[in-house]
Amino acid sequence: AYLDQHEEAAQVMSLMGRCYLKQGKTIESERLHRQALNLTIDLCGGHHHQTAVEYCELGQCLYEQKRYREAKTELHTALKIETNVAGREHPSTASILYWLSLCYKHTDDYQKSLSLMTEAVEIMKTRLGDSHPETLTMLEELQSLHMERERNVDSHS
């Protein structure tokens, strides 16, 4: 019961962090996500799916604060854990690749961003199908990345 209560507490912190993030309260969100991550690591260890989820949540929070380099660090940690736990071809791994791609886009590394987003789209198409809402969201972002890269290439020519 003790462990269950603390796992529940970590999940509630994470959910509250997401709510704060949607309200634009990024500092509060980050604080809760860091607490949820630390508690999850204490309860589940550093190589657990839920730990990867919490690293990804923190990465998304940092992304929303435009702290892309810090977000990449957290997301790379999430990717390493989730790849070991669920495999590289899992939709949860694709979701992390999606967020990493967005971070690389905002640090002007379009090649890396395109590579990650392409991999994420392929995973989602294979695992969830072409018409799944998450697949479509990632596909739209991939198309947008291609257009943005072309605009940047043209503006530097």
C-alpha distance (Angstrom), angle and dihedral (degrees) to the residues before:
residue distance angle dihedral
A1 . . .
Y2 3.83 . .
L3 3.80 92.5 .
D4 3.81 92.8 44.9
Q5 3.82 91.6 51.9
H6 3.80 92.1 51.2
E7 3.81 93.0 46.0
E8 3.80 87.2 51.2
A9 3.82 90.3 49.6
A10 3.81 90.7 53.0
Q11 3.80 90.8 49.4
V12 3.82 91.8 49.0
M13 3.83 90.4 50.1
S14 3.78 89.8 50.8
L15 3.82 92.5 48.6
M16 3.79 90.9 48.0
G17 3.80 88.6 49.2
R18 3.81 89.6 54.8
C19 3.82 90.8 49.1
Y20 3.79 91.5 50.7
L21 3.80 90.2 48.1
K22 3.82 91.3 53.5
Q23 3.81 88.0 51.4
G24 3.79 90.7 52.1
K25 3.81 92.7 -111.0
T26 3.78 93.2 133.7
I27 3.81 98.6 161.4
E28 3.81 92.2 54.2
S29 3.78 89.7 43.5
E30 3.79 92.6 52.2
R31 3.81 91.8 48.7
L32 3.81 91.9 52.7
H33 3.80 93.3 44.5
R34 3.81 90.9 51.5
Q35 3.81 90.6 49.5
A36 3.81 91.3 47.7
L37 3.81 90.6 48.6
N38 3.80 93.3 49.8
L39 3.79 92.5 47.3
T40 3.81 91.6 46.9
I41 3.80 91.4 50.9
D42 3.82 89.3 50.0
L43 3.80 92.0 49.3
C44 3.80 103.7 34.8
G45 3.77 104.9 19.3
G46 3.77 130.6 -122.9
H47 3.80 96.8 -68.3
H48 3.79 104.0 56.3
H49 3.82 131.6 111.5
Q50 3.81 91.9 -119.8
T51 3.80 90.1 52.4
A52 3.81 89.1 54.4
V53 3.81 89.3 49.1
E54 3.81 91.0 53.2
Y55 3.82 92.7 48.3
C56 3.81 88.3 50.5
E57 3.82 91.9 48.7
L58 3.80 90.0 51.4
G59 3.81 90.0 47.4
Q60 3.80 90.6 52.8
C61 3.80 90.5 49.5
L62 3.82 91.3 51.8
Y63 3.81 89.5 46.1
E64 3.81 90.1 55.3
Q65 3.83 87.7 53.0
K66 3.83 88.5 53.4
R67 3.80 89.6 -115.8
Y68 3.79 90.9 135.2
R69 3.80 99.6 162.2
E70 3.81 91.8 52.4
A71 3.80 90.0 44.3
K72 3.82 90.2 53.4
T73 3.80 90.4 54.5
E74 3.81 92.8 53.5
L75 3.80 92.5 42.4
H76 3.81 92.9 49.8
T77 3.80 88.1 53.3
A78 3.82 89.9 49.6
L79 3.80 90.3 48.4
K80 3.79 93.3 51.4
I81 3.81 92.6 49.7
E82 3.81 95.7 42.9
T83 3.81 92.8 46.7
N84 3.81 89.1 54.0
V85 3.81 93.7 44.4
A86 3.82 104.5 37.3
G87 3.81 103.7 12.5
R88 3.77 133.6 -111.2
E89 3.82 92.8 -82.5
H90 3.81 96.9 56.9
P91 3.84 121.4 113.6
S92 3.81 90.8 -126.2
T93 3.80 88.3 57.0
A94 3.81 89.2 49.1
S95 3.80 89.5 54.0
I96 3.80 90.5 55.6
L97 3.82 90.0 47.7
Y98 3.82 88.1 52.5
W99 3.82 92.8 54.9
L100 3.80 92.1 44.0
S101 3.79 89.2 51.6
L102 3.80 90.7 54.1
C103 3.81 90.4 51.6
Y104 3.80 91.7 51.1
K105 3.80 89.9 48.6
H106 3.79 90.7 55.6
T107 3.79 91.5 49.8
D108 3.83 88.8 52.5
D109 3.81 96.1 -111.5
Y110 3.79 94.9 131.9
Q111 3.79 94.8 163.9
K112 3.81 92.4 57.7
S113 3.79 91.1 41.1
L114 3.81 92.1 52.3
S115 3.78 92.0 46.9
L116 3.81 93.1 51.9
M117 3.81 94.2 43.5
T118 3.80 91.7 48.0
E119 3.80 90.0 52.7
A120 3.81 91.3 47.5
V121 3.83 92.0 50.5
E122 3.80 92.4 48.7
I123 3.80 91.9 50.8
M124 3.80 91.8 49.1
K125 3.81 93.4 46.9
T126 3.79 90.9 50.4
R127 3.80 97.4 43.1
L128 3.83 104.0 31.5
G129 3.80 104.4 17.8
D130 3.79 136.9 -113.0
S131 3.79 96.0 -75.8
H132 3.82 99.9 47.4
P133 3.84 110.6 122.0
E134 3.83 93.3 -123.4
T135 3.81 90.9 49.1
L136 3.81 90.0 51.0
T137 3.82 92.2 48.4
M138 3.80 91.1 51.9
L139 3.81 91.8 44.6
E140 3.82 90.4 52.9
E141 3.79 90.1 50.5
L142 3.81 90.8 48.9
Q143 3.81 90.5 52.9
S144 3.79 89.9 47.5
L145 3.81 90.4 50.7
H146 3.80 91.2 53.0
M147 3.82 91.1 51.1
E148 3.80 92.7 45.5
R149 3.80 92.0 49.6
E150 3.80 90.3 50.5
R151 3.82 91.2 50.6
N152 3.80 90.3 50.7
V153 3.81 92.4 47.5
D154 3.83 90.0 49.8
S155 3.81 93.4 47.3
H156 3.80 91.3 51.6
S157 3.83 93.5 48.0
